[in-house]
Amino acid sequence: MGGDACIGVDLGGSYLKAALVDPSGKVLEFRKTALQIRRGAPFAIQTLVAECRTLSESAARLGFRLRAAGLGIAGKIDSASGSVIFSPNLPQLDGHAVAAPVEAALGVPVVTGNDADAFGIGEGWAGAGKGIENWVGATLGTGTGGCLMLGGRLWRGDGLGFSGEIGHMIVQPGGSSCACGMRGCLETFASESALVRGAREIVAEGKTQTALAGLFEAKTPNARSIFECASKGDPAARGLFDRMGWALGLALANLFTALGIRHAILGGGVSGAWDLFIGPLRETLSENMSMLPAAQAVVLKSALGESAAPVGAARMAFLWAGEAVRR
Amino acid sequence: MGGDACIGVDLGGSYLKAALVDPSGKVLEFRKTALQIRRGAPFAIQTLVAECRTLSESAARLGFRLRAAGLGIAGKIDSASGSVIFSPNLPQLDGHAVAAPVEAALGVPVVTGNDADAFGIGEGWAGAGKGIENWVGATLGTGTGGCLMLGGRLWRGDGLGFSGEIGHMIVQPGGSSCACGMRGCLETFASESALVRGAREIVAEGKTQTALAGLFEAKTPNARSIFECASKGDPAARGLFDRMGWALGLALANLFTALGIRHAILGGGVSGAWDLFIGPLRETLSENMSMLPAAQAVVLKSALGESAAPVGAARMAFLWAGEAVRR
């Protein structure tokens, strides 16, 4: 036992996931809690600080020395100041400093970045991206995050605070409204928000007999209940996953064509519905690429599951702290 | 006078452009000839060899030592064998070796690549891309070529023979047929082929009074005659450039969002219609990016014009030949 450890946090649209991670990428402790962002930024930041403090205590108890913490946050992030610039799915955090309160509570350096970028770093370090030079990452959660791993490293673009935001690529011009303010983004097809909105629209239209209607009787459905409905064979519910696959296939086809690459890795909670959308995804992908033979395209499922982004955020922290990291 | 020189060739869908270039990027001689690809691959390759031979003789006459030649060809290229894998707009060349006959004729090494990649290398070396770290290039010609310049260098992706093929990103799912075999590609909006097909459809519908109809009386119109028609104010002709701007704006918005970058450079013959499409392009770009403030997006016109790709192909040749190149 003993040695160095870092905390990695994934601050998504619905949940806060946090892990205590050792220099080899091993998760020493994992925590997941509802973020309750509707209670406002101060409450969410309080939750964040409390979760980090708990992991810091765990590190001490386990005999590890906490070196740094990394925060992966859904949105456009100003890493220099550790604050949120623009978050479609956590709008309450816009303009708020998130690194400073964590730094004050833990007494170690805190680095901030995008949650899907953390996913990419995590999967590339210790997951499905190991050994793949160039790939597109997508996280299917409350919203749709994305990252580009190019030349074995996270691609940061011009350093504008965003990169790999594939969830906000337009796949259907003039389509449904997105949380980001635009229309027809990938996120309006390939996220929990998209599933819930789609289910609501189907029920409101009332044209089809669908088990989705029952989901609204108790409370608002979520990705899981819509998934279960589809798994039992409900055609309307299945249709929502079909169009998720279609939109992902189209976006990946465009990215493969533009980047001249052929690998993608999908994670996030909604990727658990893999069997329902991977067929339409692969079909659409193969129908929309003229440059790459379909058989050469590789779409993989996250290997680290819900710890991918926390592990990646921890790696950001190790690198930030100048620690040697074992591959 | 004197010193080293390389030949650079741009083999596009309609024209062959070739230049004799010195190590500083200066064009010593420029040639442009119709490719007449419908007469078949052997005829086109014969034209290519003849043009290169003429420039080789010019080099000797001017007292330059020819070191190498570079060929930029519209399509997916196997650089290792110097042959064409798949060219939507020069299908007659598919499977043909193009480097070998030039090499035999000139007696110097010949390097092959994509024509739009050559455009990017040219503009980055001696044109509008000088000093810009990350940018998207698009060439609007018979088809729509593209390249990505990342970290100041041409991005080659996984080395699959294509990269930056933005002309074959889908901007309108289920849209018009593209030369590549798919539907709704950017090329079906932002190329000479798109203008001609669009004009034909408008005239065939016969719903609107349009000067475009007159263009078909003599022979098939081209980008220039449609441009002139639009410049005189014909609304149907203007509409074709509006939708060109729309499609380019959408594709660039998606690329800026995905790559986290903010610069693009447009070239190719059809970019001469700049004033007709740049307005709709900028409007669409600003309406479809939630991550980047519209004012930060920069779309520039090629500085080298029709010599951009030949100059870039010549630079490929200099680098291939291991020659020192002055920036």
Interface residues (C-beta under 8 A of the other chain):
Chain A: K76 F86 P88 E133 N134 G146 L148 L150 W155 R156 G157 D158 G159 L160 F162 S163 G164 E165 I166 H168 M169 I170 V171 Q172 P173 C178 C180 G181 M182 C185 L250 A253 N254 L255 T257 A258 L259 G260 I261 R262 E287 N288 M289 S290 M291 L292 Q296
Chain B: K76 F86 P88 E133 N134 G146 L148 L150 W155 R156 G157 D158 G159 L160 G161 F162 S163 G164 E165 I166 H168 M169 I170 V171 Q172 P173 C178 C180 G181 M182 C185 L250 A253 N254 L255 T257 A258 L259 G260 I261 R262 E287 N288 M289 S290 M291 L292 Q296
